[in-house]
């Protein structure tokens, strides 16, 4: 749910009506996570895979998007380029 920008009351006579104002704009930026290619576990900054309990190399890292708790999909560079809007 979007964060409330303003909240207050609109009053008609003796009847107050509570209101909340939310931002209508959304961020156009999509965030990705670095994940271990074999099991899609998110890696830490030192590129350590907690599922395999070992440090992984850069060649084993893929771009992943989290779709739910402990659920991820791999996103390839070509897919990101296709999703980007055309420049005007």
N, C-alpha and C positions, 0 to 999 in steps of 0.2 A: 504494500500500500504506500502511496506517495506521502511524503511528510506534509503536515499541515503548515501552510504559510501564514494563515490568519484564522482566528476563531473568535466568535462573538455572538451577539443576539440581534435579531431583527424583531422589533416590537410593533405590533398592531394593537393600539389601545392598551388593554391590560394583558394581552397574550404575547409572551416572548417566544420567539422561534430560534432555537440554537442553529448556528451556521458554522461551517468550516470551509475554508478556501484552500484548495490544493493547486500545486503547480501543474499546468497542462503540458509543459515542455518536458521531453525526455532526452536523456543523454544519447547521442548517436554513436558513442564509442562502445565497442564490445570488448570485454576483458577475457583474456585467455590465461590458462595456467600451463606451466610446463609439467609434463607427465612422463613417467617411465614407459617406453614403447611396449614392453612385454605385458604389463599388467595395469597400465593407466593410473598408477598411484602417483599423486602429486609429489614432486621432489622438493627437497629443501634447497636453500641457497648454495650449499656446498655440494649439490647434486647427489644427495643421499636418498636411496629408496628404502623407506621403512619396512615395506612388505618383504623385500629381499634381504634387508639388513646389510646393505653394501653401498659403497659409493659407485655411481654410474657415470659413464663417459658422455660427452656431448653428443656423440653419434647415437646414443640410446635414448635421447630426449625427443619427444614429439609435442606438438601443440595440441592441447586438449581443452574442451569446453565442458563445464560441469552442468549436467542436466538434472541432477537431484543429489540427495545425500549419498555419497560414495558411488555415484554413477557419472561416467564421463564418456565422451566421444572424441575421436581423433579428428582434427581439422587440418587439412593439407593446405599448403600455400596457394594452390590453384583455386581451391574453394573460397579462400579469403579474397582473392583477386576477382572472382566471379561475383561475389556478394557486394563488392565495392561499387557505389554508384558511379555512372560515367561523369567525367569532368565536363564542365560547361565552358 
